[in-house]
Amino acid sequence: CPECGKSFRRRSHLVRCEQTHTGERPFCCPDGRKGFKHNSTLITHRRIHTRERLYECPECRECVKSFSDHSNLISHQRLHSREWLCQCGECRRSFSQSSHLIHH
């Protein structure tokens, strides 16, 4: 990469690195004004518009929730299992993500 000096075996990885430096976002959403660096990110974003939900919660039959993004499913499952909960030292309230605790 002429910008940072990193070397890549694949040209596609070099192109991806160059886009990081230039801010180029060649994959545009036809339904919105957003552009993305990677096609895979655009595909995930498009699920917002199509309301496609690929990831269902297998843990709980009561919630019947599904998610368009795998990481959102993982966060949701933490609520059921009480895994990785972040707890406020002052009020003892628990959060599934550290960013939610910080915001609290």
DRENSE-563757 format. One record per residue: residue in three letters; x negated, y negated, z negated of N, C-alpha, C, CB in turn; residue number from 1. Coordinates in pm, 1 decimal. Last residue first. Glycine has a CB too. Layout:
<rs>
R residuo     n.c1     n.c2     n.c3    ca.c1    ca.c2    ca.c3     c.c1     c.c2     c.c3    cb.c1    cb.c2    cb.c3 num
R     ALA        X        Y        Z        X        Y        Z        X        Y        Z        X        Y        Z NUM
...
</rs>
This chain:
<rs>
R residuo     n.c1     n.c2     n.c3    ca.c1    ca.c2    ca.c3     c.c1     c.c2     c.c3    cb.c1    cb.c2    cb.c3 num
R     HIS   2511.6   -454.9  -3054.1   2587.6   -462.3  -3179.3   2513.4   -550.0  -3278.3   2611.2   -321.0  -3239.0 104
R     HIS   2297.5   -439.1  -2877.3   2402.8   -538.6  -2852.2   2485.8   -562.3  -2978.7   2494.6   -492.5  -2736.0 103
R     ILE   2164.5   -220.8  -2992.6   2097.5   -351.2  -2985.0   2200.1   -462.0  -2964.9   1993.5   -352.9  -2870.4 102
R     LEU   2355.2    -20.3  -2949.3   2316.7    -56.2  -3085.6   2252.4   -194.3  -3087.3   2220.2     48.8  -3144.6 101
R     HIS   2352.9    -12.6  -2672.4   2476.8    -50.6  -2740.3   2448.6    -90.8  -2884.9   2578.5     65.1  -2735.9 100
R     SER   2095.3     77.3  -2625.1   2131.4    -57.1  -2578.2   2260.2   -105.3  -2643.9   2147.0    -58.2  -2425.4  99
R     SER   2102.2    337.7  -2717.8   2029.7    238.5  -2797.0   2064.9     96.4  -2753.7   1878.9    260.9  -2785.0  98
R     GLN   2414.3    506.9  -2711.6   2300.0    451.8  -2638.9   2234.1    343.2  -2723.0   2343.8    395.3  -2501.0  97
R     SER   2611.1    582.2  -2882.8   2554.1    686.6  -2797.6   2431.6    637.8  -2721.2   2658.6    737.0  -2699.8  96
R     PHE   2610.7    478.1  -3225.6   2625.3    447.3  -3084.1   2556.8    555.6  -3002.3   2566.6    307.8  -3051.1  95
R     SER   2763.3    431.5  -3548.4   2680.2    506.7  -3454.4   2713.2    471.7  -3310.5   2697.4    656.1  -3476.2  94
R     ARG   2733.2    230.7  -3842.4   2807.5    263.3  -3721.0   2712.8    331.1  -3622.0   2871.7    135.3  -3658.2  93
R     ARG   2605.6    139.9  -4070.7   2608.2    285.1  -4047.2   2691.0    325.8  -3925.8   2662.1    354.9  -4168.9  92
R     CYS   2548.8   -122.8  -4120.5   2688.4    -80.8  -4137.0   2709.2     68.3  -4113.0   2776.7   -159.1  -4043.0  91
R     GLU   2258.4   -129.6  -4112.6   2336.8   -213.1  -4203.2   2477.0   -158.7  -4227.7   2346.1   -353.0  -4148.4  90
R     GLY   2148.8     36.3  -3923.8   2099.4     46.5  -4060.5   2181.0    -32.6  -4161.0   1958.4      1.0  -4066.0  89
R     CYS   2334.4    209.5  -3687.6   2302.8     77.6  -3741.4   2261.8     93.8  -3887.7   2424.4    -20.0  -3727.4  88
R     GLN   2209.2    484.3  -3504.2   2291.6    433.9  -3612.9   2240.8    299.5  -3662.3   2295.4    533.9  -3727.5  87
R     CYS   2252.2    667.8  -3218.0   2172.8    561.6  -3277.1   2260.3    495.1  -3382.7   2122.8    458.2  -3168.5  86
R     LEU   2259.7   1011.0  -3149.3   2332.8    890.7  -3185.5   2237.9    792.5  -3252.8   2452.1    924.2  -3278.1  85
R     TRP   2176.4   1253.4  -3047.2   2104.6   1132.8  -3008.7   2180.6   1006.5  -3044.8   2076.4   1134.4  -2860.9  84
R     GLU   2487.9   1419.9  -3066.8   2344.0   1421.5  -3040.0   2295.4   1280.6  -3009.3   2310.8   1516.6  -2922.7  83
R     ARG   2753.6   1465.0  -3099.8   2689.0   1379.8  -3200.0   2536.5   1381.1  -3185.8   2728.5   1425.1  -3340.9  82
R     SER   2896.6   1589.8  -2906.6   2799.5   1671.2  -2979.9   2733.7   1595.9  -3094.9   2693.2   1721.2  -2885.5  81
R     HIS   3060.3   1386.3  -2803.5   3118.7   1511.6  -2850.3   3023.5   1587.5  -2942.4   3156.9   1599.1  -2731.7  80
R     LEU   2875.8   1190.5  -2733.1   2981.9   1157.5  -2827.8   3043.7   1283.6  -2886.3   3089.6   1072.5  -2760.2  79
R     ARG   2726.1   1313.0  -2540.6   2662.1   1285.2  -2669.6   2766.7   1251.4  -2776.0   2561.0   1169.4  -2655.9  78
R     GLN   2890.3   1304.1  -2320.5   2876.1   1431.2  -2391.6   2808.9   1413.5  -2527.5   2796.4   1529.7  -2307.1  77
R     HIS   2846.5   1039.6  -2232.8   2977.1   1078.8  -2285.4   2966.1   1206.8  -2368.3   3077.6   1098.3  -2170.5  76
R     SER   2585.4   1060.1  -2137.7   2616.5    968.3  -2248.0   2748.2   1005.7  -2313.7   2622.1    823.2  -2198.0  75
R     ILE   2631.7   1243.1  -1928.2   2541.9   1279.0  -2038.6   2569.9   1190.2  -2159.7   2393.4   1266.1  -1995.1  74
R     LEU   2796.3   1088.8  -1761.2   2847.9   1212.2  -1820.2   2763.6   1251.5  -1941.1   2849.5   1326.4  -1715.9  73
R     ASN   2613.9    892.9  -1686.3   2731.4    853.9  -1764.8   2796.1    975.7  -1830.5   2833.8    781.2  -1675.7  72
R     SER   2436.6   1041.8  -1533.8   2388.4    983.7  -1659.7   2504.5    937.3  -1747.4   2293.9    866.0  -1631.4  71
R     HIS   2590.8   1107.7  -1307.3   2552.5   1212.2  -1402.6   2507.9   1153.5  -1536.1   2441.0   1298.1  -1344.4  70
R     ASP   2870.7    922.0  -1202.2   2726.7    923.6  -1222.1   2691.1   1024.8  -1331.9   2674.8    781.9  -1258.8  69
R     SER   3137.5    930.1  -1205.9   3075.6    923.8  -1073.7   2924.1    935.8  -1082.9   3113.4    793.8  -1003.6  68
R     PHE   3316.5   1152.7  -1422.0   3226.9   1039.8  -1400.9   3165.1   1046.2  -1262.6   3117.8   1036.8  -1507.7  67
R     SER   3606.3   1233.3  -1617.1   3509.5   1263.5  -1512.5   3434.7   1135.6  -1479.4   3578.6   1322.8  -1385.7  66
R     LYS   3787.1   1376.1  -1889.9   3718.0   1264.9  -1825.8   3624.8   1316.4  -1717.6   3639.9   1182.6  -1928.9  65
R     VAL   3953.1   1513.9  -2071.0   3972.4   1527.3  -1925.8   3908.1   1409.5  -1852.1   4123.5   1535.9  -1891.3  64
R     CYS   3984.8   1531.5  -2348.6   3948.9   1403.0  -2287.9   3970.7   1401.7  -2137.1   3804.2   1370.1  -2318.4  63
R     GLU   4055.3   1794.0  -2416.3   4145.6   1683.7  -2447.5   4113.1   1557.5  -2368.5   4140.8   1653.6  -2595.3  62
R     ARG   3851.8   1964.4  -2360.8   3970.3   1973.5  -2275.4   4067.1   1858.4  -2300.6   4041.3   2106.5  -2297.9  61
R     CYS   3517.1   1910.7  -2356.0   3639.1   1877.7  -2426.9   3758.5   1880.1  -2332.2   3626.7   1741.0  -2493.7  60
R     GLU   3297.0   1983.5  -2201.1   3293.2   2000.1  -2345.9   3430.6   1992.6  -2411.2   3203.9   1896.3  -2405.9  59
R     PRO   3282.5   1917.1  -1940.4   3322.9   2054.5  -1970.5   3340.1   2078.9  -2120.6   3220.6   2151.6  -1914.5  58
R     CYS   3368.6   1641.8  -1763.2   3326.3   1678.7  -1897.8   3374.6   1820.3  -1928.6   3380.7   1577.5  -2003.0  57
R     GLU   3254.0   1626.6  -1425.1   3360.9   1639.3  -1523.7   3303.5   1682.5  -1657.6   3467.6   1739.6  -1476.2  56
R     TYR   3135.9   1451.4  -1166.8   3088.7   1509.6  -1291.8   3200.5   1508.2  -1395.6   2965.2   1433.4  -1344.1  55
R     LEU   3236.3   1321.9   -946.7   3175.5   1452.9   -927.6   3142.6   1525.1  -1057.8   3051.2   1438.5   -846.9  54
R     ARG   3473.2   1124.6   -829.1   3420.7   1164.7   -959.8   3367.9   1307.7   -949.3   3530.8   1153.5  -1071.1  53
R     GLU   3540.0    849.2   -629.1   3495.6    988.6   -631.5   3430.5   1018.5   -766.8   3396.2   1017.4   -514.6  52
R     ARG   3631.8    600.8   -564.4   3678.6    659.9   -690.7   3645.9    809.6   -700.1   3829.9    639.1   -705.2  51
R     THR   3528.9    459.8   -361.7   3609.0    576.9   -324.1   3672.8    643.9   -445.8   3522.4    678.0   -249.2  50
R     HIS   3387.1    260.0   -498.0   3494.4    222.7   -405.5   3585.9    340.0   -372.2   3435.3    166.5   -277.8  49
R     ILE   3207.0    409.4   -646.2   3291.0    310.0   -713.7   3411.4    278.4   -626.4   3210.6    180.4   -744.9  48
R     ARG   3064.5    548.2   -459.2   3163.5    623.0   -537.6   3253.9    529.5   -617.6   3093.2    720.8   -632.2  47
R     ARG   2873.0    375.2   -369.0   2995.7    389.7   -288.5   3104.1    466.5   -363.3   2964.6    460.7   -156.6  46
R     HIS   2658.5    419.6   -546.9   2739.9    298.3   -557.9   2873.5    313.3   -486.0   2664.0    178.6   -501.6  45
R     THR   2553.0    658.4   -441.1   2608.1    656.4   -576.9   2699.7    536.1   -595.5   2494.8    653.9   -681.6  44
R     ILE   2469.8    556.2   -192.4   2567.7    665.4   -198.1   2633.3    670.7   -336.3   2500.0    801.3   -165.4  43
R     LEU   2276.8    367.8   -274.3   2397.7    323.3   -204.3   2506.3    430.0   -212.6   2366.3    290.4    -56.6  42
R     THR   2086.8    542.1   -375.7   2151.0    447.4   -466.5   2279.0    392.8   -404.7   2055.3    332.4   -501.4  41
R     SER   2008.0    672.9   -143.1   2070.7    751.1   -250.5   2141.8    660.7   -351.1   1965.5    836.7   -322.6  40
R     ASN   1881.5    470.8      1.5   2010.1    521.6     48.2   2082.6    599.1    -62.2   1990.2    611.0    171.1  39
R     HIS   1732.2    201.0   -176.1   1733.8    342.6   -139.8   1873.9    385.6    -98.6   1683.9    429.1   -256.6  38
R     LYS   1776.9    -66.1   -225.5   1646.7    -26.6   -172.3   1649.1    114.9   -117.1   1540.1    -38.0   -279.8  37
R     PHE   2085.8   -224.1   -132.1   2008.4   -132.5   -214.7   1878.4    -94.7   -145.0   2090.1     -6.8   -246.9  36
R     GLY   2324.7   -488.3   -172.8   2227.4   -416.9    -92.5   2139.4   -334.1   -184.6   2142.7   -514.5     -7.4  35
R     LYS   2663.2   -602.7   -196.1   2541.7   -547.2   -254.8   2455.1   -477.4   -151.3   2576.8   -450.6   -365.6  34
R     ARG   2906.1   -693.1   -133.9   2793.7   -778.0    -94.5   2661.0   -722.9   -144.2   2813.5   -919.0   -147.0  33
R     GLY   3121.6   -434.8     -3.6   3082.5   -539.0    -97.7   2966.0   -618.6    -45.5   3048.0   -479.4   -232.1  32
R     ASP   3164.4   -239.0    177.7   3279.4   -289.3    103.2   3246.4   -404.6     10.2   3339.8   -178.8     24.3  31
R     PRO   2922.4   -157.7    282.0   3017.4   -222.9    372.7   3137.2   -283.6    300.0   3066.2   -123.7    475.4  30
R     CYS   2615.1   -211.8    131.5   2748.6   -159.0    108.2   2846.5   -231.2    200.4   2790.0   -174.9    -41.2  29
R     CYS   2302.6   -148.7    288.8   2407.4   -241.4    246.5   2542.1   -171.9    232.5   2418.9   -356.2    345.2  28
R     PHE   1978.4    -99.0    267.5   2100.5    -18.0    263.8   2213.4   -100.7    203.1   2078.5    113.4    182.3  27
R     PRO   1752.5   -263.6    246.4   1806.6   -234.0    379.1   1937.7   -154.9    380.4   1705.4   -159.0    456.0  26
R     ARG   1622.1   -486.9     77.5   1732.7   -397.0     42.9   1806.6   -361.3    171.6   1830.3   -463.1    -62.2  25
R     GLU   1307.6   -610.5    -29.1   1394.9   -570.2     81.1   1498.5   -469.5     32.5   1312.4   -510.5    196.9  24
R     GLY   1116.4   -689.9   -201.2   1254.4   -711.0   -243.8   1355.0   -672.8   -136.7   1274.8   -854.8   -282.8  23
R     THR    850.6   -645.1   -158.3    916.0   -746.9    -75.1   1057.1   -779.7   -121.7    920.5   -700.8     68.6  22
R     HIS    785.2   -442.5   -340.8    713.8   -569.8   -344.7    787.0   -680.3   -268.5    574.5   -552.4   -287.8  21
R     THR    956.8   -237.1   -271.7    955.1   -284.3   -410.1    891.3   -422.1   -418.1    879.6   -185.2   -500.6  20
R     GLN    883.5   -186.5    -12.5   1013.5   -249.8    -36.5   1023.0   -303.2   -179.3   1127.5   -150.0     -9.9  19
R     GLU    642.8    -51.7    -57.9    640.6   -183.6      6.7    771.4   -258.6    -16.2    614.5   -169.1    157.3  18
R     CYS    743.5    188.0   -164.4    658.6    101.4   -246.0    656.3    -40.4   -189.4    515.7    158.0   -254.1  17
R     ARG    878.6    288.7     60.7    953.0    262.1    -63.1    874.4    167.4   -153.9    983.4    394.2   -137.6  16
R     VAL    663.2    324.9    233.6    769.3    229.5    269.3    848.1    190.6    144.8    864.4    289.7    376.7  15
R     LEU    528.5    527.8     94.2    464.0    398.4    116.5    569.0    292.0    146.3    361.8    407.3    232.2  14
R     HIS    716.2    729.9    116.8    682.0    681.0    -16.6    611.5    545.8     -8.4    593.4    782.8    -89.9  13
R     SER    714.2    772.9    390.6    837.9    725.6    327.9    812.0    671.5    187.4    941.3    838.9    322.1  12
R     ARG    461.0    880.7    435.6    488.9    744.6    481.1    613.1    688.0    413.2    506.4    741.9    632.9  11
R     ARG    300.6   1064.2    181.1    411.9   1050.9    275.4    436.2    904.7    309.1    539.8   1114.1    217.9  10
R     ARG     92.6   1023.0     13.3     78.8   1128.1    113.6    186.7   1116.0    220.2     85.2   1266.0     47.7   9
R     PHE    -34.9    703.5    -79.9     75.4    798.6    -73.8     49.1    901.5     35.0    209.0    726.2    -48.4   8
R     SER   -195.0    476.6   -304.8   -199.5    563.9   -187.4    -87.1    666.5   -195.7   -337.2    634.7   -176.1   7
R     LYS   -191.8    130.0   -402.7   -156.2    270.4   -425.1   -161.2    347.5   -294.2    -16.0    281.9   -488.6   6
R     GLY   -234.1   -141.6   -360.6   -346.4    -50.4   -345.6   -315.9     96.5   -370.8   -452.9    -91.9   -435.9   5
R     CYS    -39.9   -336.3   -355.1    -86.9   -292.1   -487.0   -201.6   -191.5   -480.5     27.5   -231.4   -563.5   4
R     GLU    -21.2   -417.0    -78.2     11.2   -509.1   -187.5    -51.8   -467.1   -320.2    161.7   -518.8   -203.7   3
R     PRO    -72.7   -211.1     96.7   -157.3   -329.9    102.8   -135.3   -426.2    -14.0   -132.9   -402.1    232.1   2
R     CYS    -85.3    118.3      0.0      0.0      0.0      0.0    -89.3   -123.8      0.0     96.7     -0.2   -123.1   1
</rs>
